[in-house]
Amino acid sequence: MEIINYHPRFKGRLYSLMGEFVESQLLTSRLNINDGLAVQVNAITEFNLRNIGLGLDWCTLAVEEDVPIGFATAHLYRNNASKLMSIGVVEFSGVYVDLTCRGKGIGVSLDKRLIEIAKSDPQTRKLLAAVKEGNVCGEKLKRRVGFRPTRNTYNGEDGGIYRIFQRRP
């Protein structure tokens, strides 16, 4: 298994993995999905892939036998989007590993590669990750790669409460 930066030849498989990730997030949210789950999953996945393709978001892939089995994404803010997300903040926005491949440290490897990418960008000042309350695996992963919980939480658009983790580049 190797960790690589996103490459367009893996777009189809990344679309599938990202769709699984988005669906799992929507199913655990408090959102009222009026348009139907599939429509929402496709819209969010298309948006995320567009940002990756345009270079607005960073994406790392875990690839085994030339097939992506996981991904992690992050976004460097180049403007002041909010109080937390300001210029130079890198938001680690998602990690997903295929269900059959979990428990092997793949998520840690994906995040470590994103940290390397963030460190290489001179605009990076701070790394943040929001972990949904009750996501014990997500909290454990962030701690393993050097993130520490802050006192900050926020209410997500999905109605969930998220704990903010931070680390220096």
LOGUVEX-324132 format. One record per residue (C-alpha): x, y, z. Coordinates in Angstrom, 3 decimals. Layout:
// residues N
SITE         c1         c2         c3
SITE          X          Y          Z
...
END
This chain:
// residues 169
SITE         c1         c2         c3
SITE      0.000      0.000      0.000
SITE      1.283      3.466     -0.827
SITE      0.122      6.992     -0.034
SITE      0.068      9.333     -3.021
SITE     -1.243     12.766     -3.910
SITE     -4.488     12.776     -5.863
SITE     -4.204     11.901     -9.542
SITE     -7.102     12.318    -12.018
SITE     -6.826      8.702    -13.204
SITE     -8.317      7.690     -9.844
SITE    -11.300     10.045    -10.113
SITE    -13.860      7.251    -10.601
SITE    -12.816      5.251     -7.547
SITE    -12.371      8.405     -5.462
SITE    -15.917      9.382     -6.454
SITE    -17.158      6.040     -5.069
SITE    -15.168      6.315     -1.823
SITE    -16.163      9.929     -1.336
SITE    -19.801      9.032     -1.976
SITE    -19.624      6.373      0.769
SITE    -18.064      8.938      3.115
SITE    -20.645     11.648      2.365
SITE    -23.512      9.187      2.700
SITE    -22.259      8.021      6.103
SITE    -21.994     11.668      7.222
SITE    -25.503     12.486      6.029
SITE    -27.031      9.398      7.628
SITE    -25.596     10.349     11.030
SITE    -26.658     13.989     10.720
SITE    -29.802     15.673     11.900
SITE    -30.492     17.101      8.465
SITE    -33.845     16.619      6.828
SITE    -32.843     15.236      3.442
SITE    -35.739     16.441      1.327
SITE    -34.140     15.873     -2.069
SITE    -33.298     12.277     -1.317
SITE    -30.042     10.846     -0.091
SITE    -28.602      9.988     -3.502
SITE    -29.119     13.513     -4.846
SITE    -27.409     15.056     -1.798
SITE    -24.512     12.567     -1.898
SITE    -23.905     13.218     -5.602
SITE    -24.055     17.013     -5.227
SITE    -21.608     17.112     -2.296
SITE    -19.270     14.583     -3.925
SITE    -19.229     16.532     -7.209
SITE    -18.457     19.754     -5.320
SITE    -15.575     18.132     -3.416
SITE    -14.085     16.543     -6.544
SITE    -14.340     19.851     -8.406
SITE    -12.374     21.609     -5.655
SITE     -9.714     18.881     -5.695
SITE     -9.466     19.060     -9.484
SITE     -9.071     22.838     -9.359
SITE     -6.368     22.558     -6.704
SITE     -8.512     24.347     -4.100
SITE     -8.399     21.303     -1.826
SITE     -5.569     18.862     -1.193
SITE     -6.241     15.148     -1.381
SITE     -4.117     12.119     -0.552
SITE     -4.971      8.582     -1.568
SITE     -4.118      5.205     -0.093
SITE     -3.595      2.930     -3.095
SITE     -3.285     -0.834     -3.026
SITE     -2.631     -2.750     -6.255
SITE     -3.443      0.421     -8.217
SITE     -6.858      0.782     -6.531
SITE     -7.615      3.604     -4.069
SITE     -8.799      2.233     -0.718
SITE     -8.915      5.503      1.213
SITE     -8.536      9.266      1.017
SITE     -7.987     12.343      3.151
SITE     -8.724     15.944      2.217
SITE     -7.725     19.371      3.517
SITE     -8.289     22.979      2.526
SITE     -5.958     25.970      2.969
SITE     -7.962     29.118      3.627
SITE     -6.694     32.042      1.605
SITE     -9.264     34.480      2.992
SITE    -11.077     35.056      6.278
SITE    -14.034     32.707      5.916
SITE    -14.956     32.795      9.611
SITE    -13.566     33.378     13.085
SITE    -11.933     29.928     13.121
SITE    -11.140     29.594      9.436
SITE     -8.884     32.511      8.569
SITE     -5.958     33.090      6.215
SITE     -3.304     30.415      6.649
SITE     -5.517     27.894      8.429
SITE     -5.573     24.398      6.952
SITE     -8.795     22.559      7.698
SITE     -8.515     18.782      7.642
SITE    -11.959     18.075      6.277
SITE    -12.246     14.329      5.881
SITE    -10.589     10.932      6.146
SITE    -12.203      7.792      4.845
SITE    -10.874      4.249      4.502
SITE    -12.774      1.399      2.860
SITE    -14.528     -0.691      5.526
SITE    -12.531     -3.809      4.604
SITE     -9.185     -2.016      5.119
SITE     -9.668     -0.302      8.467
SITE     -7.528     -0.841     11.548
SITE     -4.232     -0.920      9.651
SITE     -3.045      2.653     10.246
SITE     -4.080      3.851      6.786
SITE     -5.932      6.910      8.132
SITE     -2.818      7.912     10.095
SITE     -0.660      7.587      6.963
SITE     -3.126      9.656      4.911
SITE     -3.212     12.448      7.499
SITE      0.586     12.429      7.900
SITE      0.972     12.969      4.155
SITE     -1.489     15.893      4.274
SITE      0.507     17.386      7.159
SITE      3.640     17.201      4.973
SITE      1.795     18.971      2.147
SITE      0.534     21.669      4.532
SITE      4.028     22.198      5.964
SITE      5.406     22.706      2.468
SITE      3.055     25.619      1.772
SITE      4.542     28.866      3.143
SITE      1.047     30.280      3.793
SITE      0.235     27.588      6.368
SITE      0.006     28.950      9.915
SITE     -2.195     26.470     11.755
SITE     -3.849     23.073     11.204
SITE     -7.412     22.492     12.414
SITE     -9.756     19.528     12.356
SITE    -13.376     19.332     13.501
SITE    -14.389     15.948     14.892
SITE    -18.042     15.175     15.472
SITE    -18.990     14.549     19.085
SITE    -18.952     10.812     19.760
SITE    -16.541      9.983     16.912
SITE    -14.010      8.192     19.118
SITE    -12.042      6.840     16.139
SITE    -11.790     10.325     14.615
SITE    -10.514     11.808     17.887
SITE     -7.992      8.990     18.313
SITE     -6.720      9.469     14.748
SITE     -6.206     13.206     15.181
SITE     -4.338     12.676     18.459
SITE     -2.074     10.072     16.818
SITE     -0.899     12.603     14.222
SITE     -0.248     15.368     16.743
SITE     -3.533     17.274     16.945
SITE     -4.692     18.345     20.398
SITE     -8.234     19.224     21.423
SITE     -9.030     22.868     22.027
SITE    -11.810     24.203     24.202
SITE    -13.691     25.243     21.102
SITE    -16.719     23.454     19.717
SITE    -19.148     24.485     17.070
SITE    -22.561     23.473     15.868
SITE    -22.329     22.057     12.373
SITE    -24.780     22.685      9.575
SITE    -25.887     19.076     10.069
SITE    -26.994     19.806     13.644
SITE    -24.024     17.967     15.144
SITE    -21.634     19.305     17.728
SITE    -17.988     19.258     16.643
SITE    -14.869     19.466     18.767
SITE    -11.987     21.467     17.306
SITE     -8.509     19.914     17.261
SITE     -5.404     21.942     16.474
SITE     -1.721     21.404     15.760
SITE      1.195     23.446     14.556
SITE      2.544     22.778     11.078
END
